[in-house]
Amino acid sequence: HRAEDLSEKVKDLQNDLEDYNMARMNSFCDVTKVKKEIQDLNAHNQQVESCIEQMYLEKQRKEEQIQRLEHELTNDKQKLDTCRTNLDYNQIKTTSDQLQYERNSMENEISILDNRMNKMREQMLSTVTQQEAFSLIEQISELEIKHYQLINDNQNFSITEEACEKLTNQSDVDKAIESVQEYYTTIETNLDSVIEQIQSTLSNPTDDKFIKTSIQNTLKPLAKQYSDKHKDLHGSISKIGKTIDKSFQSDFGNVPITELFDTPEKFKLIYMIICEDLYRQGRMSIADKLIEESKLNDNDLFNLEKNFLEEINMILENLREKNLLPAIDWCVRHRNELNKTNSLLEFYLHKMRFVQLLQLGNFNEAKTYLTNLRQYSIMNGQCEQDVNQLMGALVFAQRDLSKSPYKYLLEPHLWLQLSELFMQQAFQQVGLAQDSPLYVVMKIGFQALPALMSIVNAMQNTQVCHILSKDELPIEIDVGQEHRYHSVFACPILRQQTTDQNPPMKLVCGHVISKDALNKLSIQNKLKCPYCPLEQSPSDARQLFF
């Protein structure tokens, strides 16, 4: 519009110029002055044209910026859609539960540390002696042990960090992990510093008042620092909880069917596996109370399992305390049964006992023990290499076994492996699985839940029946090879997997088909085998059990 106005003004000026020229000519005005005015008008016209061109270029630049912004918005939207599509909600849910558990554990640990600091401060208010100062050192040593336990727990955050990379609010997760790692570093630095200062104070021949003042000055800033770190850590982790609540579904009520446990007999089965799990954990009193309230007292199976599991739990408890004698005594009493399965449990128990003797410095007794161990290498060639390694360890043990090539014999995980081996061999003797039925059911249920939730939502949208309304699931759930407890038979005629209602049937000729196929092939109480010409009666078929 400005250009048009200027153009109109130029035209008006030109008209005025023509009129002016005519007037000048008519009045015999000075031609030179008229030319100068014309030049001024032309210069002004060029100025106007330059302004119009600049305005046009500015318009083009603005349009390019708008196009660039639209392109960036489109790319951001595509990235957001891709991120939402690739989110692994099941893994994030597991990670969120683990983060919640870690947060609660660390809050408990920090609360314990605060309580210990308060107790220390109260002790400092009374008359302090060097003996009380030494007790403070012992308390700080306990804090240091807790610190190393927290470091071991912190290894779980490597998995958590990898899984949380898919959360929509990544900054909260990063901040929480950084806070936890900084917290561990601060604890380690402070504990080392406090121990050194207290030991330095005690080594100087000073009075009790000076010791009290020195230790108080050391502990006060440490307590404040723990309190500040606790607030930062709590704030960071609480944000993750809010993000999790917004991102995940916690209602799984549409997956199970309550009618599956609608009779007392079915509830009885649930009580049985709960009681067995309690027995396996050594919680005998709780299991007995549940048996009493659920009226399972007449079940002789529990009486047998109870006595057996009580003994096994006692032995496992001794193994956790590194007492091998009850386990060795059990192996001696069941040596015949163990030999039938070529078990090496007794040898590994004696091997660990030999290492214990080396750690205690009983070298003469260890030599005698090694002589008895050599009989196992004669009876079983698999033990010969282990016996040779123990002989080498005996030589190095008189110096320092922890710095020798045989230091792997002192690894703590060997005790855990030994406990698992004992539990496996002991349960095998009475026909029990190593894992309790309740543990197996819960483990497989957790693995199957994400897939079942997805298929339930899909089937509900299509208004079809529930996934558990029939004998089989609409999808296959991979439970792993360790949880496959029996063979599976598929009918070669109907090409369907057999069930309790449609079991496999063995014909007289030896071929096997399903019960439904048997009924369909039967004509007038006669059946001709589909694989051989033998005619037979359907009633002669026998049910097979896998």
Buried (B, 14 or more C-beta within 10 A) or exposed (E): EEBEEBBEEBEEBEEEBEEBBEEBEEEEEEEEEBEEBBEEBEEBBEEBEEEBEEEEEEEEEEEEEEEEEEEEEEEEEEEEEEEEEEEEBBBBBBBBEBBBEBBEEBBEBBEEBBEBBEEBBEBBEEEBEEEBBEEBBEBBEEBBEBBEEBEEBBEBBEEBBEBBEBBEBEEBBBBBBEBBEEBBEBBBEBBEEBBEBBEEBBEEEEEEEEBBBBBBEBBEEBBEBBEEBBEBBBEBBEBBBEBBEEBEEEEEEEBBEEEEBEEEEEEBEEBBBBBBBBBBEBBBEBBBEBBEEBEBEEBEEBEEBBEBBEEBBBBBEBBEEEEBEBBBEBBEEBEEBBEEEEBBBBBBBBBBBBBBBBBEEEEEEBEEBBEEBBEBBEEEEEBEEBBEBBEEBBEBBEEEBEEBEBEEBBEEEBBEEBBEBBBBBBBBBEEBEBBBBBBBBEBBEEBBBBBBBEBBEEBEEEEEEBBBEEEEEBEEEEBEEEEEEEEEBEBEBBEEBBBEEBBBBBBBEEBBBBBBBBEEBBEEEEBEBEBEEEEBEBEEBEEEEE
